[in-house]
Amino acid sequence: MHTLPPCPECQSTLTYEDGSGQYVCPECAHEWPVEGEAPEAARVWRDASGNILQDGDSVTVIKDLKLKGGGGVVKQGTKVKNIRLVEGDHDIDCKIEGFGAMSLKSEFVRKN
């Protein structure tokens, strides 16, 4: 049977693991990381071809993209310079000449 370490603050033996990589003491509410847990790997963004994207890269749009709200279309072959990678569904923030600031999905671009 696996024994959990006592609380480093109050030495209570009633500690438990909360499932998110933390030990918790119910008596003093102290939390500390589980030893030996691997840190989460950093997110890697990839383009439609599987190339790794980084902030500042230049990409090309590989499909006509209809714009929501304002109408218009970003045409296939449009070059986008100096992208910024962000968390979320649309994971590229950029400025496209003639359209302004917008967000794109990495699956619709190819790294230059």
A tleap script that builds the chain and sets N, CA, C and O, in Angstrom:
source leaprc.protein.ff14SB
mol = sequence {
  NMET HIE THR LEU PRO PRO CYS PRO GLU CYS
  GLN SER THR LEU THR TYR GLU ASP GLY SER
  GLY GLN TYR VAL CYS PRO GLU CYS ALA HIE
  GLU TRP PRO VAL GLU GLY GLU ALA PRO GLU
  ALA ALA ARG VAL TRP ARG ASP ALA SER GLY
  ASN ILE LEU GLN ASP GLY ASP SER VAL THR
  VAL ILE LYS ASP LEU LYS LEU LYS GLY GLY
  GLY GLY VAL VAL LYS GLN GLY THR LYS VAL
  LYS ASN ILE ARG LEU VAL GLU GLY ASP HIE
  ASP ILE ASP CYS LYS ILE GLU GLY PHE GLY
  ALA MET SER LEU LYS SER GLU PHE VAL ARG
  LYS CASN
}
set mol.1.N position { 0.827 -1.171 0.000 }
set mol.1.CA position { 0.000 0.000 0.000 }
set mol.1.C position { 0.883 1.250 0.000 }
set mol.1.O position { 1.908 1.296 0.679 }
set mol.2.N position { 0.475 2.256 -0.764 }
set mol.2.CA position { 1.218 3.499 -0.887 }
set mol.2.C position { 0.893 4.396 0.307 }
set mol.2.O position { -0.276 4.654 0.596 }
set mol.3.N position { 1.921 4.864 0.990 }
set mol.3.CA position { 1.691 5.766 2.118 }
set mol.3.C position { 1.990 7.193 1.690 }
set mol.3.O position { 2.981 7.456 1.009 }
set mol.4.N position { 1.137 8.093 2.092 }
set mol.4.CA position { 1.295 9.492 1.747 }
set mol.4.C position { 2.159 10.185 2.789 }
set mol.4.O position { 2.122 9.807 3.960 }
set mol.5.N position { 2.931 11.182 2.397 }
set mol.5.CA position { 3.793 11.876 3.355 }
set mol.5.C position { 2.976 12.742 4.310 }
set mol.5.O position { 1.897 13.211 3.949 }
set mol.6.N position { 3.477 12.956 5.516 }
set mol.6.CA position { 2.782 13.850 6.444 }
set mol.6.C position { 2.897 15.301 5.976 }
set mol.6.O position { 3.787 15.639 5.195 }
set mol.7.N position { 2.020 16.127 6.442 }
set mol.7.CA position { 2.021 17.548 6.097 }
set mol.7.C position { 3.308 18.197 6.597 }
set mol.7.O position { 3.664 18.019 7.762 }
set mol.8.N position { 4.013 18.940 5.754 }
set mol.8.CA position { 5.241 19.591 6.205 }
set mol.8.C position { 4.977 20.772 7.150 }
set mol.8.O position { 5.899 21.228 7.825 }
set mol.9.N position { 3.765 21.263 7.210 }
set mol.9.CA position { 3.439 22.393 8.083 }
set mol.9.C position { 3.054 21.941 9.491 }
set mol.9.O position { 3.616 22.411 10.480 }
set mol.10.N position { 2.067 21.002 9.571 }
set mol.10.CA position { 1.541 20.619 10.891 }
set mol.10.C position { 1.819 19.158 11.257 }
set mol.10.O position { 1.444 18.704 12.338 }
set mol.11.N position { 2.475 18.427 10.354 }
set mol.11.CA position { 2.847 17.016 10.559 }
set mol.11.C position { 1.644 16.064 10.646 }
set mol.11.O position { 1.789 14.937 11.120 }
set mol.12.N position { 0.479 16.496 10.200 }
set mol.12.CA position { -0.708 15.647 10.191 }
set mol.12.C position { -0.507 14.485 9.224 }
set mol.12.O position { 0.112 14.658 8.174 }
set mol.13.N position { -1.018 13.312 9.559 }
set mol.13.CA position { -0.916 12.139 8.689 }
set mol.13.C position { -2.181 11.931 7.864 }
set mol.13.O position { -2.312 10.912 7.187 }
set mol.14.N position { -3.108 12.874 7.908 }
set mol.14.CA position { -4.379 12.752 7.190 }
set mol.14.C position { -4.322 13.348 5.782 }
set mol.14.O position { -5.365 13.690 5.223 }
set mol.15.N position { -3.146 13.479 5.206 }
set mol.15.CA position { -2.999 14.098 3.888 }
set mol.15.C position { -3.613 13.228 2.802 }
set mol.15.O position { -3.790 12.022 2.970 }
set mol.16.N position { -3.937 13.879 1.673 }
set mol.16.CA position { -4.462 13.161 0.516 }
set mol.16.C position { -3.963 13.841 -0.754 }
set mol.16.O position { -3.518 14.988 -0.730 }
set mol.17.N position { -4.046 13.108 -1.861 }
set mol.17.CA position { -3.656 13.651 -3.152 }
set mol.17.C position { -4.918 14.100 -3.865 }
set mol.17.O position { -5.876 13.333 -3.964 }
set mol.18.N position { -4.935 15.336 -4.367 }
set mol.18.CA position { -6.169 15.873 -4.944 }
set mol.18.C position { -6.372 15.561 -6.417 }
set mol.18.O position { -7.387 15.972 -6.978 }
set mol.19.N position { -5.468 14.862 -7.064 }
set mol.19.CA position { -5.647 14.458 -8.452 }
set mol.19.C position { -5.043 15.426 -9.457 }
set mol.19.O position { -4.974 15.108 -10.645 }
set mol.20.N position { -4.607 16.586 -9.016 }
set mol.20.CA position { -3.994 17.546 -9.939 }
set mol.20.C position { -2.501 17.700 -9.650 }
set mol.20.O position { -1.899 18.719 -9.985 }
set mol.21.N position { -1.924 16.701 -9.038 }
set mol.21.CA position { -0.492 16.745 -8.742 }
set mol.21.C position { -0.155 17.484 -7.465 }
set mol.21.O position { 0.964 17.975 -7.315 }
set mol.22.N position { -1.094 17.575 -6.545 }
set mol.22.CA position { -0.875 18.266 -5.276 }
set mol.22.C position { -1.276 17.364 -4.122 }
set mol.22.O position { -2.247 16.613 -4.213 }
set mol.23.N position { -0.510 17.446 -3.025 }
set mol.23.CA position { -0.941 16.857 -1.763 }
set mol.23.C position { -1.656 17.955 -0.989 }
set mol.23.O position { -1.306 19.130 -1.099 }
set mol.24.N position { -2.668 17.566 -0.200 }
set mol.24.CA position { -3.444 18.529 0.578 }
set mol.24.C position { -3.572 18.018 2.005 }
set mol.24.O position { -3.784 16.828 2.236 }
set mol.25.N position { -3.441 18.938 2.963 }
set mol.25.CA position { -3.661 18.616 4.367 }
set mol.25.C position { -5.036 19.149 4.762 }
set mol.25.O position { -5.263 20.356 4.681 }
set mol.26.N position { -5.966 18.281 5.189 }
set mol.26.CA position { -7.301 18.764 5.554 }
set mol.26.C position { -7.330 19.524 6.883 }
set mol.26.O position { -8.296 20.231 7.171 }
set mol.27.N position { -6.294 19.385 7.679 }
set mol.27.CA position { -6.284 20.057 8.979 }
set mol.27.C position { -5.829 21.510 8.882 }
set mol.27.O position { -6.441 22.387 9.493 }
set mol.28.N position { -4.770 21.778 8.127 }
set mol.28.CA position { -4.267 23.156 8.041 }
set mol.28.C position { -4.432 23.763 6.647 }
set mol.28.O position { -4.082 24.923 6.433 }
set mol.29.N position { -4.965 22.982 5.693 }
set mol.29.CA position { -5.226 23.409 4.308 }
set mol.29.C position { -3.941 23.710 3.529 }
set mol.29.O position { -3.990 24.419 2.524 }
set mol.30.N position { -2.812 23.195 3.967 }
set mol.30.CA position { -1.559 23.390 3.249 }
set mol.30.C position { -1.548 22.482 2.018 }
set mol.30.O position { -1.978 21.331 2.082 }
set mol.31.N position { -1.049 23.017 0.889 }
set mol.31.CA position { -0.909 22.236 -0.340 }
set mol.31.C position { 0.539 22.277 -0.784 }
set mol.31.O position { 1.208 23.300 -0.636 }
set mol.32.N position { 1.033 21.161 -1.331 }
set mol.32.CA position { 2.391 21.106 -1.851 }
set mol.32.C position { 2.433 20.104 -2.990 }
set mol.32.O position { 1.601 19.198 -3.038 }
set mol.33.N position { 3.396 20.245 -3.923 }
set mol.33.CA position { 3.434 19.391 -5.108 }
set mol.33.C position { 3.838 17.958 -4.791 }
set mol.33.O position { 4.615 17.700 -3.872 }
set mol.34.N position { 3.295 17.040 -5.570 }
set mol.34.CA position { 3.675 15.631 -5.471 }
set mol.34.C position { 5.083 15.511 -6.038 }
set mol.34.O position { 5.343 15.976 -7.148 }
set mol.35.N position { 5.981 14.900 -5.302 }
set mol.35.CA position { 7.363 14.737 -5.739 }
set mol.35.C position { 7.402 13.738 -6.889 }
set mol.35.O position { 6.642 12.770 -6.900 }
set mol.36.N position { 8.275 13.969 -7.847 }
set mol.36.CA position { 8.447 13.040 -8.956 }
set mol.36.C position { 7.468 13.261 -10.090 }
set mol.36.O position { 7.528 12.552 -11.096 }
set mol.37.N position { 6.568 14.224 -9.958 }
set mol.37.CA position { 5.648 14.521 -11.043 }
set mol.37.C position { 6.418 15.256 -12.133 }
set mol.37.O position { 7.201 16.160 -11.841 }
set mol.38.N position { 6.205 14.880 -13.358 }
set mol.38.CA position { 6.851 15.564 -14.466 }
set mol.38.C position { 6.089 16.852 -14.759 }
set mol.38.O position { 4.859 16.857 -14.759 }
set mol.39.N position { 6.805 17.935 -15.006 }
set mol.39.CA position { 6.109 19.172 -15.349 }
set mol.39.C position { 5.412 19.029 -16.701 }
set mol.39.O position { 5.842 18.240 -17.542 }
set mol.40.N position { 4.346 19.783 -16.908 }
set mol.40.CA position { 3.622 19.706 -18.165 }
set mol.40.C position { 4.513 20.156 -19.304 }
set mol.40.O position { 5.276 21.114 -19.176 }
set mol.41.N position { 4.408 19.460 -20.406 }
set mol.41.CA position { 5.203 19.821 -21.570 }
set mol.41.C position { 4.655 21.118 -22.165 }
set mol.41.O position { 3.447 21.355 -22.161 }
set mol.42.N position { 5.542 21.935 -22.664 }
set mol.42.CA position { 5.134 23.185 -23.293 }
set mol.42.C position { 4.368 22.873 -24.573 }
set mol.42.O position { 4.683 21.913 -25.277 }
set mol.43.N position { 3.375 23.678 -24.865 }
set mol.43.CA position { 2.563 23.454 -26.055 }
set mol.43.C position { 3.395 23.721 -27.295 }
set mol.43.O position { 4.204 24.648 -27.325 }
set mol.44.N position { 3.192 22.909 -28.310 }
set mol.44.CA position { 3.876 23.072 -29.582 }
set mol.44.C position { 2.816 23.320 -30.643 }
set mol.44.O position { 1.890 22.524 -30.801 }
set mol.45.N position { 2.951 24.431 -31.374 }
set mol.45.CA position { 2.022 24.748 -32.451 }
set mol.45.C position { 2.616 24.256 -33.752 }
set mol.45.O position { 3.811 24.420 -34.002 }
set mol.46.N position { 1.769 23.644 -34.591 }
set mol.46.CA position { 2.220 23.123 -35.886 }
set mol.46.C position { 1.321 23.652 -36.992 }
set mol.46.O position { 0.129 23.886 -36.792 }
set mol.47.N position { 1.922 23.836 -38.166 }
set mol.47.CA position { 1.138 24.286 -39.311 }
set mol.47.C position { 0.475 23.086 -39.987 }
set mol.47.O position { 0.546 21.967 -39.479 }
set mol.48.N position { -0.166 23.318 -41.129 }
set mol.48.CA position { -0.887 22.250 -41.832 }
set mol.48.C position { 0.040 21.136 -42.298 }
set mol.48.O position { -0.404 20.001 -42.471 }
set mol.49.N position { 1.320 21.438 -42.504 }
set mol.49.CA position { 2.284 20.429 -42.958 }
set mol.49.C position { 3.016 19.747 -41.815 }
set mol.49.O position { 3.818 18.842 -42.045 }
set mol.50.N position { 2.749 20.171 -40.582 }
set mol.50.CA position { 3.402 19.574 -39.429 }
set mol.50.C position { 4.666 20.288 -38.981 }
set mol.50.O position { 5.336 19.830 -38.055 }
set mol.51.N position { 5.005 21.404 -39.620 }
set mol.51.CA position { 6.178 22.185 -39.215 }
set mol.51.C position { 5.871 22.932 -37.925 }
set mol.51.O position { 4.750 23.399 -37.723 }
set mol.52.N position { 6.864 23.044 -37.058 }
set mol.52.CA position { 6.699 23.745 -35.786 }
set mol.52.C position { 6.691 25.251 -36.036 }
set mol.52.O position { 7.568 25.779 -36.720 }
set mol.53.N position { 5.691 25.940 -35.472 }
set mol.53.CA position { 5.574 27.383 -35.587 }
set mol.53.C position { 6.128 28.054 -34.341 }
set mol.53.O position { 6.050 27.504 -33.242 }
set mol.54.N position { 6.689 29.252 -34.518 }
set mol.54.CA position { 7.202 30.046 -33.403 }
set mol.54.C position { 6.762 31.487 -33.599 }
set mol.54.O position { 6.440 31.904 -34.712 }
set mol.55.N position { 6.751 32.253 -32.495 }
set mol.55.CA position { 6.446 33.673 -32.584 }
set mol.55.C position { 7.402 34.339 -33.572 }
set mol.55.O position { 8.601 34.059 -33.576 }
set mol.56.N position { 6.858 35.225 -34.409 }
set mol.56.CA position { 7.674 35.959 -35.362 }
set mol.56.C position { 7.822 35.287 -36.716 }
set mol.56.O position { 8.386 35.887 -37.631 }
set mol.57.N position { 7.332 34.058 -36.876 }
set mol.57.CA position { 7.413 33.363 -38.161 }
set mol.57.C position { 6.534 34.048 -39.194 }
set mol.57.O position { 5.625 34.806 -38.856 }
set mol.58.N position { 6.821 33.767 -40.463 }
set mol.58.CA position { 5.969 34.186 -41.571 }
set mol.58.C position { 5.269 32.941 -42.093 }
set mol.58.O position { 5.876 31.876 -42.208 }
set mol.59.N position { 3.982 33.087 -42.409 }
set mol.59.CA position { 3.195 31.955 -42.892 }
set mol.59.C position { 2.391 32.374 -44.123 }
set mol.59.O position { 2.236 33.560 -44.413 }
set mol.60.N position { 1.888 31.372 -44.834 }
set mol.60.CA position { 1.036 31.591 -45.996 }
set mol.60.C position { -0.288 30.879 -45.752 }
set mol.60.O position { -0.307 29.737 -45.293 }
set mol.61.N position { -1.396 31.554 -46.059 }
set mol.61.CA position { -2.729 30.966 -45.914 }
set mol.61.C position { -2.905 29.931 -47.026 }
set mol.61.O position { -2.619 30.228 -48.186 }
set mol.62.N position { -3.372 28.719 -46.695 }
set mol.62.CA position { -3.471 27.642 -47.686 }
set mol.62.C position { -4.890 27.408 -48.184 }
set mol.62.O position { -5.124 26.514 -48.997 }
set mol.63.N position { -5.843 28.209 -47.699 }
set mol.63.CA position { -7.237 28.007 -48.064 }
set mol.63.C position { -7.937 29.365 -47.993 }
set mol.63.O position { -7.602 30.179 -47.132 }
set mol.64.N position { -8.903 29.627 -48.881 }
set mol.64.CA position { -9.687 30.853 -48.788 }
set mol.64.C position { -10.447 30.832 -47.469 }
set mol.64.O position { -11.127 29.856 -47.152 }
set mol.65.N position { -10.330 31.914 -46.702 }
set mol.65.CA position { -10.982 31.997 -45.394 }
set mol.65.C position { -11.992 33.129 -45.396 }
set mol.65.O position { -11.625 34.289 -45.581 }
set mol.66.N position { -13.274 32.799 -45.190 }
set mol.66.CA position { -14.318 33.814 -45.106 }
set mol.66.C position { -14.229 34.501 -43.757 }
set mol.66.O position { -14.028 33.847 -42.734 }
set mol.67.N position { -14.377 35.818 -43.752 }
set mol.67.CA position { -14.324 36.585 -42.520 }
set mol.67.C position { -15.720 36.720 -41.933 }
set mol.67.O position { -16.682 37.003 -42.648 }
set mol.68.N position { -15.821 36.517 -40.643 }
set mol.68.CA position { -17.103 36.666 -39.971 }
set mol.68.C position { -17.353 38.135 -39.676 }
set mol.68.O position { -16.426 38.869 -39.336 }
set mol.69.N position { -18.582 38.559 -39.801 }
set mol.69.CA position { -18.956 39.916 -39.424 }
set mol.69.C position { -18.797 40.920 -40.544 }
set mol.69.O position { -19.789 41.456 -41.039 }
set mol.70.N position { -17.584 41.181 -40.949 }
set mol.70.CA position { -17.330 42.240 -41.918 }
set mol.70.C position { -17.424 41.799 -43.360 }
set mol.70.O position { -17.365 42.634 -44.263 }
set mol.71.N position { -17.568 40.528 -43.597 }
set mol.71.CA position { -17.560 40.040 -44.965 }
set mol.71.C position { -16.148 40.021 -45.516 }
set mol.71.O position { -15.199 40.382 -44.820 }
set mol.72.N position { -16.010 39.610 -46.733 }
set mol.72.CA position { -14.699 39.550 -47.356 }
set mol.72.C position { -14.070 38.177 -47.190 }
set mol.72.O position { -14.562 37.325 -46.449 }
set mol.73.N position { -12.968 37.989 -47.904 }
set mol.73.CA position { -12.279 36.701 -47.904 }
set mol.73.C position { -10.776 36.934 -47.877 }
set mol.73.O position { -10.259 37.765 -48.623 }
set mol.74.N position { -10.083 36.208 -47.028 }
set mol.74.CA position { -8.625 36.170 -47.063 }
set mol.74.C position { -8.288 35.056 -48.050 }
set mol.74.O position { -8.580 33.886 -47.803 }
set mol.75.N position { -7.672 35.430 -49.166 }
set mol.75.CA position { -7.420 34.492 -50.261 }
set mol.75.C position { -6.265 33.538 -49.966 }
set mol.75.O position { -5.329 33.858 -49.235 }
set mol.76.N position { -6.372 32.358 -50.564 }
set mol.76.CA position { -5.293 31.386 -50.501 }
set mol.76.C position { -4.031 32.030 -51.071 }
set mol.76.O position { -4.093 32.717 -52.091 }
set mol.77.N position { -2.888 31.813 -50.420 }
set mol.77.CA position { -1.628 32.371 -50.873 }
set mol.77.C position { -1.274 33.688 -50.204 }
set mol.77.O position { -0.184 34.219 -50.419 }
set mol.78.N position { -2.196 34.229 -49.382 }
set mol.78.CA position { -1.904 35.476 -48.672 }
set mol.78.C position { -0.771 35.238 -47.689 }
set mol.78.O position { -0.813 34.294 -46.900 }
set mol.79.N position { 0.251 36.103 -47.738 }
set mol.79.CA position { 1.390 35.961 -46.835 }
set mol.79.C position { 1.143 36.789 -45.576 }
set mol.79.O position { 0.677 37.927 -45.646 }
set mol.80.N position { 1.462 36.200 -44.427 }
set mol.80.CA position { 1.285 36.851 -43.132 }
set mol.80.C position { 2.644 36.844 -42.442 }
set mol.80.O position { 3.259 35.792 -42.270 }
set mol.81.N position { 3.108 38.039 -42.047 }
set mol.81.CA position { 4.426 38.167 -41.400 }
set mol.81.C position { 4.257 38.377 -39.907 }
set mol.81.O position { 3.236 38.884 -39.443 }
set mol.82.N position { 5.270 37.980 -39.170 }
set mol.82.CA position { 5.377 38.263 -37.739 }
set mol.82.C position { 4.156 37.810 -36.938 }
set mol.82.O position { 3.480 38.625 -36.310 }
set mol.83.N position { 3.877 36.500 -36.965 }
set mol.83.CA position { 2.731 35.967 -36.224 }
set mol.83.C position { 3.045 35.907 -34.734 }
set mol.83.O position { 4.206 35.925 -34.324 }
set mol.84.N position { 1.991 35.837 -33.939 }
set mol.84.CA position { 2.126 35.663 -32.490 }
set mol.84.C position { 1.245 34.480 -32.102 }
set mol.84.O position { 0.058 34.457 -32.427 }
set mol.85.N position { 1.817 33.499 -31.411 }
set mol.85.CA position { 1.094 32.290 -31.014 }
set mol.85.C position { 0.417 32.511 -29.672 }
set mol.85.O position { 1.021 33.055 -28.747 }
set mol.86.N position { -0.850 32.084 -29.564 }
set mol.86.CA position { -1.637 32.261 -28.351 }
set mol.86.C position { -2.409 30.979 -28.068 }
set mol.86.O position { -2.596 30.153 -28.960 }
set mol.87.N position { -2.855 30.813 -26.828 }
set mol.87.CA position { -3.694 29.674 -26.463 }
set mol.87.C position { -5.105 29.926 -26.971 }
set mol.87.O position { -5.544 31.074 -27.046 }
set mol.88.N position { -5.806 28.876 -27.314 }
set mol.88.CA position { -7.195 29.019 -27.719 }
set mol.88.C position { -7.476 28.317 -29.029 }
set mol.88.O position { -6.597 27.688 -29.619 }
set mol.89.N position { -8.727 28.435 -29.480 }
set mol.89.CA position { -9.176 27.791 -30.707 }
set mol.89.C position { -8.460 28.391 -31.920 }
set mol.89.O position { -7.926 27.657 -32.751 }
set mol.90.N position { -8.449 29.713 -32.022 }
set mol.90.CA position { -7.710 30.412 -33.063 }
set mol.90.C position { -6.364 30.781 -32.442 }
set mol.90.O position { -6.265 31.727 -31.660 }
set mol.91.N position { -5.334 30.020 -32.802 }
set mol.91.CA position { -4.086 30.093 -32.053 }
set mol.91.C position { -3.005 30.973 -32.656 }
set mol.91.O position { -1.865 30.946 -32.193 }
set mol.92.N position { -3.336 31.753 -33.679 }
set mol.92.CA position { -2.385 32.688 -34.263 }
set mol.92.C position { -3.019 34.078 -34.278 }
set mol.92.O position { -4.099 34.262 -34.839 }
set mol.93.N position { -2.352 35.054 -33.665 }
set mol.93.CA position { -2.751 36.456 -33.777 }
set mol.93.C position { -1.814 37.101 -34.775 }
set mol.93.O position { -0.604 36.877 -34.733 }
set mol.94.N position { -2.375 37.915 -35.689 }
set mol.94.CA position { -1.549 38.530 -36.714 }
set mol.94.C position { -2.245 39.762 -37.272 }
set mol.94.O position { -3.397 40.047 -36.946 }
set mol.95.N position { -1.523 40.483 -38.117 }
set mol.95.CA position { -2.092 41.592 -38.875 }
set mol.95.C position { -1.925 41.244 -40.340 }
set mol.95.O position { -0.824 40.938 -40.799 }
set mol.96.N position { -3.029 41.294 -41.070 }
set mol.96.CA position { -2.992 41.004 -42.497 }
set mol.96.C position { -3.232 42.314 -43.234 }
set mol.96.O position { -4.219 43.006 -42.984 }
set mol.97.N position { -2.324 42.646 -44.142 }
set mol.97.CA position { -2.422 43.894 -44.886 }
set mol.97.C position { -3.755 43.939 -45.640 }
set mol.97.O position { -4.101 43.007 -46.366 }
set mol.98.N position { -4.482 45.012 -45.460 }
set mol.98.CA position { -5.780 45.176 -46.110 }
set mol.98.C position { -6.946 44.695 -45.263 }
set mol.98.O position { -8.096 45.018 -45.560 }
set mol.99.N position { -6.667 43.920 -44.204 }
set mol.99.CA position { -7.724 43.410 -43.333 }
set mol.99.C position { -7.556 43.858 -41.891 }
set mol.99.O position { -8.546 44.042 -41.184 }
set mol.100.N position { -6.323 44.036 -41.446 }
set mol.100.CA position { -6.057 44.445 -40.075 }
set mol.100.C position { -5.773 43.254 -39.176 }
set mol.100.O position { -5.401 42.176 -39.639 }
set mol.101.N position { -5.958 43.474 -37.865 }
set mol.101.CA position { -5.656 42.436 -36.875 }
set mol.101.C position { -6.714 41.345 -36.912 }
set mol.101.O position { -7.908 41.623 -37.019 }
set mol.102.N position { -6.264 40.111 -36.822 }
set mol.102.CA position { -7.203 38.984 -36.768 }
set mol.102.C position { -6.529 37.751 -36.188 }
set mol.102.O position { -5.316 37.721 -35.983 }
set mol.103.N position { -7.335 36.747 -35.932 }
set mol.103.CA position { -6.852 35.468 -35.414 }
set mol.103.C position { -7.087 34.384 -36.458 }
set mol.103.O position { -8.125 34.358 -37.120 }
set mol.104.N position { -6.115 33.492 -36.597 }
set mol.104.CA position { -6.207 32.384 -37.544 }
set mol.104.C position { -5.993 31.066 -36.815 }
set mol.104.O position { -5.436 31.031 -35.718 }
set mol.105.N position { -6.436 30.002 -37.430 }
set mol.105.CA position { -6.148 28.664 -36.926 }
set mol.105.C position { -4.884 28.164 -37.626 }
set mol.105.O position { -4.711 28.358 -38.829 }
set mol.106.N position { -4.013 27.527 -36.867 }
set mol.106.CA position { -2.746 27.065 -37.424 }
set mol.106.C position { -2.937 25.984 -38.494 }
set mol.106.O position { -2.041 25.758 -39.308 }
set mol.107.N position { -4.077 25.325 -38.500 }
set mol.107.CA position { -4.321 24.270 -39.488 }
set mol.107.C position { -4.555 24.829 -40.895 }
set mol.107.O position { -4.568 24.069 -41.863 }
set mol.108.N position { -4.740 26.160 -41.019 }
set mol.108.CA position { -4.990 26.763 -42.323 }
set mol.108.C position { -3.805 27.581 -42.827 }
set mol.108.O position { -3.963 28.389 -43.742 }
set mol.109.N position { -2.629 27.389 -42.251 }
set mol.109.CA position { -1.443 28.100 -42.704 }
set mol.109.C position { -0.281 27.130 -42.920 }
set mol.109.O position { -0.259 26.017 -42.395 }
set mol.110.N position { 0.685 27.600 -43.718 }
set mol.110.CA position { 1.913 26.834 -43.951 }
set mol.110.C position { 3.081 27.772 -43.698 }
set mol.110.O position { 3.083 28.912 -44.165 }
set mol.111.N position { 4.063 27.297 -42.968 }
set mol.111.CA position { 5.241 28.101 -42.647 }
set mol.111.C position { 6.046 28.369 -43.912 }
set mol.111.O position { 6.217 27.473 -44.739 }
set mol.112.N position { 6.543 29.594 -44.069 }
set mol.112.CA position { 7.364 29.952 -45.242 }
set mol.112.C position { 8.787 29.487 -45.045 }
set mol.112.O position { 9.631 29.693 -45.918 }
savepdb mol mol.pdb
quit
